[in-house]
Each structure stands twice: as C-alpha cells, then as structure tokens.
Amino acid sequence: MIAPADLPQTIPIFPLPGALLLPRARLPLHIFEPRYLAMLDDALKTPHRLIGMVQPRQIPGSAQKKLHSIGCAGRISAFSETEDGRYMITLHGVSRFRLLREVTGFAPYSQGDVQWDGFERDLGQVEHDAGFERACFMSLLGRYFDEMGLSTDWDNLKDAEDELLINSLSMLCPFQPEDKQALLEAPTLTTRRETLVALIEFALRGGPDEEMMQ
C-alpha cells in the first residue's frame, strides 16, 4: 500500500484512449514505443513505480487533442521483457488524480504535475455498494453480453465482490472513451454502478430514439 504522503507531485503520463484504470483494479499493457519504453525504465527506478493513465480527448473544432483533467495512477506490479525488447506489464490501480499541468521537454514522454486531493477514498478499503441489486444487474448484463456477442466466466462474475465486479466491467466493456471517462470520474462505487447500468441500457436501446429491446 502507498500512503498519501508517499504520492509524488510529478508522475509519468501514458495517454491511451479507451484504456481505463481504476483504484485496486489491474490493467495489463503492452509497451513497445521507444518513448514509453524509456518511461517504463524510469518508472521502475522510482520507489513508487507509478504511471499515470490519462485519456486524450478531441478539442472541438480542432484536429488537436488534449488530456482529460482526471486520470488514475497505477503501480507497476508485474512486468516481463520479450526477446525483442518489448514489455508486458500490469498496473495495479492506486489512486485517481487531477492533472494540473503537463511537463514536457525533460524526457521523451510526457510527465504531469498532479494533485491527489479529493480522491482519498481510493487509498482506503474496498468499497461496497449497499443498494446493489445483483440479480437484476446480472440479468441486464446477460442481455448486454448476448447483444454484443461477448462471453465471460459467469460463475466468477456471480461470486465477485461488488467493487471487483463493477470496476472490472467498467474497464472491460467496449464503451466509448468519453463513457469510460465518466466511469472513472464517478465519485463512489454506487455512482459508478449507476453509470454502468445507464451505459448498458443505452447500448441495448441502440441509441436514444429506439425503444428498449425486450
């Protein structure tokens, strides 16, 4: 566990659209670009081994992109190197952060000055969702997986703790990047579950103007 006082003010930033990392969840990544190989090497030399995952977003009316203001930092918990110099790594979600400013010019990759205030619960205990109606949720989820042609280990899903179930589905379901960002920014597990349900229901409708599929 990382204590709040141990969280650094500046961390390397990995901008990757559609990639969602949540606290206490695990995200596998394949690193092969030279600048991100350098980022990984530098992160492994630090005591915290943190990398900040942030989604880029399109600037309206422009071809340029900028980073969302909220991301999630993960600690490198596993890595292996291939014969051709690439890395397979796993990030273990530690805490969300607010990106104050990008820091460029000192490394081939971006870094960010970040603020951890407001996300103290991310460093706490596993969250529970007191209002979670699992049977109804699993029924809705089954319809969604059928519609999307997805498969999963239903026995493990049924037995998973609330946080593991909701966060894993938030990370794995094929939602749009902005929808993933909404799931990231949800302040509580209950809010994230409500957002997840809304996204699933929207997908089942096929759009805002169609009737709910039965």
The 8 nearest C-alpha neighbors of each residue, nearest first, counted from 0:
[[1, 2, 122, 93, 123, 3, 47, 74],
 [2, 0, 5, 3, 6, 122, 93, 47],
 [1, 3, 5, 4, 0, 6, 122, 123],
 [4, 2, 5, 6, 1, 122, 119, 115],
 [5, 3, 2, 6, 7, 1, 115, 8],
 [4, 6, 2, 3, 7, 1, 47, 46],
 [5, 7, 3, 4, 8, 2, 1, 47],
 [8, 6, 9, 5, 10, 4, 113, 47],
 [7, 9, 113, 112, 6, 10, 114, 111],
 [8, 10, 112, 111, 7, 113, 110, 11],
 [11, 9, 111, 110, 50, 12, 51, 7],
 [12, 10, 110, 50, 51, 109, 111, 13],
 [11, 13, 51, 110, 109, 50, 52, 111],
 [12, 14, 52, 51, 15, 53, 11, 50],
 [15, 13, 53, 54, 55, 52, 12, 16],
 [14, 16, 54, 18, 13, 17, 53, 55],
 [17, 15, 54, 18, 55, 176, 14, 53],
 [16, 18, 176, 19, 15, 179, 175, 54],
 [19, 17, 16, 15, 20, 54, 170, 52],
 [20, 18, 170, 17, 179, 21, 183, 52],
 [19, 21, 71, 92, 26, 18, 170, 24],
 [22, 20, 92, 24, 23, 71, 19, 183],
 [21, 23, 92, 93, 94, 24, 121, 20],
 [22, 24, 92, 93, 91, 21, 25, 125],
 [25, 23, 92, 21, 22, 91, 20, 26],
 [26, 24, 91, 90, 92, 89, 27, 23],
 [25, 27, 90, 89, 20, 28, 91, 24],
 [28, 26, 89, 88, 90, 25, 29, 87],
 [29, 27, 88, 87, 89, 30, 26, 90],
 [28, 30, 87, 86, 88, 31, 27, 85],
 [31, 29, 86, 85, 28, 32, 87, 36],
 [30, 32, 85, 36, 33, 29, 86, 35],
 [31, 33, 35, 34, 36, 30, 85, 37],
 [34, 32, 36, 35, 37, 31, 107, 38],
 [35, 33, 37, 107, 36, 108, 32, 38],
 [36, 34, 38, 37, 32, 33, 39, 30],
 [35, 37, 33, 39, 38, 34, 32, 40],
 [38, 36, 40, 34, 35, 39, 41, 33],
 [39, 37, 35, 41, 36, 40, 42, 34],
 [38, 40, 42, 36, 41, 37, 35, 43],
 [39, 41, 37, 43, 38, 42, 36, 44],
 [40, 42, 38, 44, 39, 43, 37, 45],
 [43, 41, 48, 39, 44, 45, 40, 38],
 [42, 44, 48, 40, 41, 45, 39, 75],
 [43, 45, 41, 42, 46, 40, 48, 47],
 [44, 46, 48, 42, 43, 47, 41, 49],
 [47, 45, 48, 44, 43, 42, 49, 5],
 [46, 48, 49, 45, 74, 6, 1, 5],
 [49, 47, 42, 43, 74, 45, 75, 46],
 [50, 48, 74, 73, 47, 72, 42, 75],
 [51, 49, 11, 72, 73, 12, 10, 52],
 [50, 52, 72, 12, 71, 13, 11, 53],
 [51, 53, 13, 71, 70, 72, 14, 12],
 [54, 52, 70, 14, 13, 51, 67, 15],
 [53, 55, 16, 14, 15, 67, 66, 56],
 [56, 54, 66, 65, 16, 67, 14, 64],
 [57, 55, 64, 65, 66, 67, 58, 54],
 [56, 58, 64, 59, 63, 65, 55, 62],
 [57, 59, 64, 61, 63, 60, 56, 65],
 [60, 58, 61, 57, 62, 63, 64, 56],
 [61, 59, 58, 62, 57, 63, 64, 56],
 [60, 62, 63, 58, 59, 57, 64, 65],
 [63, 61, 64, 58, 60, 57, 59, 65],
 [64, 62, 61, 58, 57, 65, 56, 59],
 [65, 63, 57, 56, 58, 55, 62, 66],
 [64, 66, 55, 56, 57, 67, 58, 63],
 [67, 65, 55, 56, 54, 68, 53, 64],
 [66, 68, 69, 54, 55, 56, 53, 65],
 [67, 69, 98, 97, 66, 70, 99, 53],
 [70, 68, 97, 67, 96, 98, 95, 53],
 [71, 69, 53, 95, 96, 52, 51, 97],
 [72, 70, 95, 52, 94, 51, 96, 20],
 [73, 71, 51, 50, 94, 93, 52, 95],
 [72, 74, 92, 90, 91, 93, 49, 50],
 [73, 75, 49, 91, 90, 48, 76, 92],
 [74, 76, 90, 48, 77, 89, 91, 49],
 [77, 75, 89, 90, 74, 91, 78, 88],
 [78, 76, 89, 88, 75, 79, 90, 87],
 [79, 77, 88, 87, 89, 86, 80, 76],
 [78, 80, 87, 86, 88, 81, 77, 85],
 [81, 79, 86, 85, 84, 87, 82, 78],
 [80, 82, 85, 84, 83, 86, 79, 87],
 [81, 83, 84, 80, 85, 86, 79, 87],
 [84, 82, 81, 85, 80, 86, 31, 30],
 [85, 83, 81, 82, 80, 86, 31, 36],
 [84, 86, 31, 81, 80, 83, 30, 87],
 [87, 85, 80, 30, 79, 29, 88, 81],
 [86, 88, 29, 79, 78, 28, 30, 80],
 [87, 89, 78, 28, 77, 27, 86, 29],
 [90, 88, 27, 77, 26, 76, 75, 28],
 [89, 91, 75, 73, 26, 74, 25, 76],
 [90, 92, 25, 73, 74, 24, 76, 23],
 [93, 91, 22, 73, 23, 24, 21, 72],
 [94, 92, 22, 73, 72, 23, 91, 74],
 [95, 93, 121, 22, 72, 71, 92, 122],
 [94, 96, 71, 70, 72, 118, 115, 69],
 [97, 95, 115, 70, 114, 69, 71, 113],
 [96, 98, 69, 114, 113, 68, 99, 115],
 [99, 97, 113, 68, 100, 69, 112, 96],
 [98, 100, 113, 112, 97, 114, 101, 111],
 [101, 99, 112, 98, 111, 102, 113, 110],
 [100, 102, 111, 110, 103, 112, 109, 99],
 [101, 103, 110, 111, 109, 100, 112, 104],
 [104, 102, 109, 105, 101, 110, 106, 108],
 [103, 105, 106, 102, 107, 109, 108, 110],
 [106, 104, 103, 107, 102, 108, 109, 110],
 [105, 107, 108, 104, 103, 109, 110, 38],
 [108, 106, 34, 109, 105, 104, 37, 38],
 [109, 107, 106, 34, 38, 35, 110, 11],
 [110, 108, 12, 103, 11, 102, 101, 111],
 [111, 109, 11, 102, 12, 10, 101, 103],
 [110, 112, 101, 102, 9, 10, 100, 113],
 [111, 113, 9, 100, 99, 8, 98, 101],
 [114, 112, 98, 99, 97, 8, 111, 9],
 [113, 115, 97, 96, 116, 98, 99, 8],
 [114, 116, 96, 118, 117, 97, 113, 95],
 [117, 115, 118, 114, 119, 96, 97, 95],
 [116, 118, 119, 115, 120, 96, 114, 97],
 [117, 119, 120, 116, 121, 115, 95, 94],
 [118, 120, 121, 122, 117, 116, 123, 115],
 [119, 121, 123, 122, 118, 124, 117, 94],
 [122, 120, 94, 119, 123, 118, 22, 93],
 [123, 121, 120, 119, 94, 93, 124, 2],
 [124, 122, 120, 121, 125, 119, 126, 0],
 [123, 125, 126, 122, 120, 121, 23, 127],
 [124, 126, 127, 123, 162, 23, 121, 163],
 [127, 125, 162, 124, 188, 128, 161, 187],
 [128, 126, 161, 129, 162, 125, 188, 189],
 [127, 129, 189, 131, 130, 188, 161, 126],
 [128, 130, 131, 127, 189, 132, 161, 126],
 [131, 129, 128, 132, 189, 127, 133, 192],
 [130, 132, 128, 129, 133, 189, 161, 136],
 [133, 131, 134, 135, 136, 130, 129, 137],
 [132, 134, 136, 135, 131, 137, 157, 138],
 [135, 133, 137, 136, 132, 138, 139, 131],
 [136, 134, 138, 137, 133, 132, 139, 140],
 [135, 137, 133, 139, 138, 134, 140, 132],
 [138, 136, 140, 134, 139, 135, 133, 141],
 [137, 139, 141, 135, 140, 136, 134, 142],
 [140, 138, 136, 142, 137, 141, 135, 143],
 [139, 141, 137, 143, 138, 142, 136, 144],
 [142, 140, 138, 144, 143, 139, 137, 145],
 [141, 143, 145, 139, 140, 144, 146, 138],
 [142, 144, 140, 146, 141, 145, 147, 139],
 [143, 145, 149, 147, 141, 146, 142, 148],
 [146, 144, 148, 142, 143, 147, 141, 149],
 [145, 147, 143, 144, 148, 142, 203, 149],
 [148, 146, 144, 149, 145, 143, 142, 202],
 [147, 149, 145, 146, 144, 150, 143, 142],
 [150, 148, 144, 147, 145, 151, 146, 143],
 [151, 149, 144, 148, 152, 145, 153, 147],
 [152, 150, 153, 149, 156, 144, 155, 154],
 [151, 153, 154, 155, 156, 150, 157, 158],
 [152, 154, 156, 155, 151, 157, 150, 158],
 [153, 155, 157, 156, 152, 158, 159, 151],
 [156, 154, 158, 153, 157, 152, 159, 151],
 [157, 155, 153, 159, 158, 154, 164, 152],
 [156, 158, 154, 155, 159, 153, 137, 133],
 [157, 159, 155, 156, 154, 160, 153, 164],
 [160, 158, 156, 164, 157, 155, 163, 161],
 [159, 161, 163, 162, 164, 158, 127, 157],
 [162, 160, 164, 163, 127, 165, 128, 159],
 [163, 161, 165, 164, 160, 166, 126, 127],
 [162, 164, 160, 166, 161, 165, 167, 159],
 [165, 163, 161, 167, 162, 159, 166, 160],
 [166, 164, 162, 168, 167, 163, 161, 169],
 [165, 167, 169, 163, 168, 164, 162, 170],
 [168, 166, 170, 164, 169, 165, 163, 171],
 [167, 169, 171, 170, 165, 166, 172, 164],
 [170, 168, 166, 167, 171, 172, 165, 195],
 [169, 171, 167, 19, 168, 172, 166, 20],
 [170, 172, 168, 169, 167, 173, 19, 174],
 [171, 173, 168, 174, 169, 170, 167, 149],
 [174, 172, 171, 175, 170, 17, 169, 179],
 [175, 173, 172, 178, 179, 176, 17, 198],
 [174, 176, 178, 177, 179, 173, 17, 180],
 [177, 175, 17, 179, 178, 16, 180, 174],
 [178, 176, 180, 179, 175, 181, 56, 174],
 [177, 179, 181, 175, 180, 176, 174, 182],
 [180, 178, 176, 182, 177, 181, 183, 175],
 [179, 181, 177, 183, 178, 182, 184, 176],
 [180, 182, 178, 184, 183, 179, 185, 177],
 [183, 181, 179, 185, 180, 184, 191, 178],
 [184, 182, 180, 181, 185, 179, 21, 19],
 [183, 185, 181, 182, 186, 180, 69, 191],
 [184, 186, 191, 182, 190, 183, 187, 181],
 [187, 185, 184, 190, 188, 191, 183, 118],
 [188, 186, 190, 189, 185, 191, 126, 192],
 [187, 189, 191, 190, 192, 128, 126, 162],
 [190, 188, 192, 187, 128, 191, 193, 130],
 [189, 191, 193, 187, 192, 188, 185, 194],
 [192, 190, 188, 194, 185, 189, 193, 182],
 [191, 193, 195, 189, 194, 190, 188, 196],
 [192, 194, 190, 196, 191, 195, 189, 197],
 [195, 193, 191, 197, 192, 196, 190, 198],
 [194, 196, 192, 198, 193, 197, 191, 199],
 [195, 197, 199, 193, 198, 194, 200, 192],
 [196, 198, 194, 200, 195, 199, 201, 193],
 [199, 197, 201, 195, 196, 200, 202, 194],
 [198, 200, 202, 196, 201, 197, 195, 203],
 [199, 201, 203, 197, 202, 198, 196, 204],
 [202, 200, 198, 204, 199, 203, 197, 206],
 [203, 201, 205, 199, 204, 200, 198, 206],
 [202, 204, 200, 205, 201, 212, 199, 143],
 [205, 203, 211, 201, 202, 206, 209, 212],
 [204, 206, 202, 203, 209, 201, 207, 211],
 [207, 205, 204, 208, 209, 201, 202, 203],
 [206, 208, 209, 204, 201, 205, 210, 202],
 [209, 207, 206, 210, 204, 205, 211, 201],
 [208, 210, 204, 207, 206, 205, 211, 212],
 [209, 211, 204, 212, 208, 207, 205, 206],
 [212, 210, 204, 213, 203, 209, 200, 205],
 [213, 211, 204, 203, 210, 205, 209, 200],
 [212, 211, 210, 203, 142, 204, 139, 200]]
